[in-house]
Amino acid sequence: MIKTRLTDLLGIDYPIIAGGLQWLANADYVSAAARAGIMGFITAASFPDLDDLRAEIRKCRELSKGKPFGVNVSMFPKLVEGEKTQQIFDLIVEEGVKFVETSGRNPEPYLPALKAAGIKVIHKVPGVKFAKKAEAIGVDAVTIIGAECGGHPGLDMVGTIIQANVAARALTIPLIVGGGIGTGEQLLAALALGADGVIIGTRFLVCEEIWAHDLYKQRLVQANETDTTLSLQSLRNTARSLRNETTAVVEKIEKETPGDLGKLMPHISGKVGKVAYETGDWSKGLLAVGQSVAFAEKVEPLSDIVQGLMSEASAATARLNSLTGGLADMKDVG
Ligand SMILES: Cc1cc2nc3c(=O)[nH]c(=O)nc-3n(C[C@H](O)[C@H](O)[C@H](O)COP(=O)(O)O)c2cc1C
């Protein structure tokens, strides 16, 4: 067991968060995370009908057997007509959810109501300047994501090993770091860099509790750290996904007519990605996958992945302890 400010804040056994996964983070997955001693977040945007979201939260509570879980609210960069962010937060409060992961936009307008309901808010950002802003507006913890991550790494593309340490030096609230984390050695490294825990998305995509088709998971099992690519820079909405036919087409469109949303949309719409999860045809759709796919070696229960991470972290701790004499020698030389 590793005890940090994050495990204390969330009441979890291990300092690991399973971040929101569009279309995939449902009650089965999130409750598996809860039972495994970490925290998962139901992705609200995966349930456009609010009654479905309510039912999913209730199902998750049932399956989580008293262990804590949360809801991810990914917000559009700007308020768009018809968006349901306020209604989603109202529903979260009504349902007595105690943990929220926000991303995509400053959550400040929603914080007073969430705080009044005793909800802990973790805001996820792709850079230190946003993390400092999040701390200033009063979130309970901040997650910072580096360039290696699946999904949206932001525009500056700073790697996780830099983001983590710069953020740890700049912030005082609990810090979660991620982007490329898929082993226990990396978990330990993140703690050494000053983080209170890690966030994982990609590494968990091959767990049994993810409902996506087995052919998709098998592709991830085979993939390595060079099988992802970056797209949508011309929309200023960089995305890292699995290299496939869609990323090739998107690259061509972005070269010929940069920023042409009309041309891009038929390829990048989230609905195309959902079909890939349903059919297993991973050749189409912008399928968020990060470089830590290299560590996804088989399909297995989520709790086995978590246990694997913890035993790797423990072996890495022993290795570091065995080196301590050496480090002390170096200090003497210095
Ligand atoms: C398939 C997939 C879907 C994701 N969907 C969301 C989402 O809807 N909202 C969100 O805040 N983050 C989303 N993320 C980001 C993850 O929550 C997490 O921050 C990220 O995966 C961590 O980096 P890693 O992929 O290197 O582990 C997604 C990531 C993946 C891989």
The ligand as a MOL file (V3000), in Angstrom:
LIG
                    3D

  0  0  0     0  0            999 V3000
M  V30 BEGIN CTAB
M  V30 COUNTS 31 33 0 0 0
M  V30 BEGIN ATOM
M  V30 1 C -9.8580 6.1670 -25.4140 0
M  V30 2 C -9.6750 7.3770 -24.5570 0
M  V30 3 C -10.7590 8.2220 -24.3220 0
M  V30 4 C -10.6110 9.3550 -23.5030 0
M  V30 5 N -11.7110 10.1420 -23.2620 0
M  V30 6 C -11.5940 11.1760 -22.3790 0
M  V30 7 C -12.7400 11.9620 -22.0520 0
M  V30 8 O -13.8370 11.7440 -22.5590 0
M  V30 9 N -12.5820 12.9720 -21.1530 0
M  V30 10 C -11.3730 13.2440 -20.5680 0
M  V30 11 O -11.2980 14.1430 -19.7280 0
M  V30 12 N -10.2820 12.5140 -20.8690 0
M  V30 13 C -10.3640 11.4920 -21.7510 0
M  V30 14 N -9.2570 10.7300 -22.0470 0
M  V30 15 C -7.9770 11.0170 -21.3380 0
M  V30 16 C -7.8060 10.0980 -20.1220 0
M  V30 17 O -8.7800 10.3390 -19.1380 0
M  V30 18 C -6.4120 10.2820 -19.4820 0
M  V30 19 O -6.2520 11.6360 -19.1050 0
M  V30 20 C -5.2880 9.8890 -20.4130 0
M  V30 21 O -5.6380 8.7240 -21.1250 0
M  V30 22 C -4.0030 9.6380 -19.6360 0
M  V30 23 O -2.9280 9.3900 -20.4910 0
M  V30 24 P -2.5450 7.9030 -21.0350 0
M  V30 25 O -3.5010 7.6200 -22.1400 0
M  V30 26 O -1.1570 8.0720 -21.5310 0
M  V30 27 O -2.6570 6.9490 -19.9050 0
M  V30 28 C -9.3510 9.6340 -22.9070 0
M  V30 29 C -8.2670 8.7890 -23.1640 0
M  V30 30 C -8.4020 7.6740 -23.9700 0
M  V30 31 C -7.2170 6.7920 -24.1890 0
M  V30 END ATOM
M  V30 BEGIN BOND
M  V30 1 1 1 2
M  V30 2 1 2 3
M  V30 3 2 2 30
M  V30 4 2 3 4
M  V30 5 1 4 5
M  V30 6 1 4 28
M  V30 7 2 5 6
M  V30 8 1 6 7
M  V30 9 1 6 13
M  V30 10 2 7 8
M  V30 11 1 7 9
M  V30 12 1 9 10
M  V30 13 2 10 11
M  V30 14 1 10 12
M  V30 15 2 12 13
M  V30 16 1 13 14
M  V30 17 1 14 15
M  V30 18 1 14 28
M  V30 19 1 15 16
M  V30 20 1 16 17
M  V30 21 1 16 18
M  V30 22 1 18 19
M  V30 23 1 18 20
M  V30 24 1 20 21
M  V30 25 1 20 22
M  V30 26 1 22 23
M  V30 27 1 23 24
M  V30 28 2 24 25
M  V30 29 1 24 26
M  V30 30 1 24 27
M  V30 31 2 28 29
M  V30 32 1 29 30
M  V30 33 1 30 31
M  V30 END BOND
M  V30 END CTAB
M  END
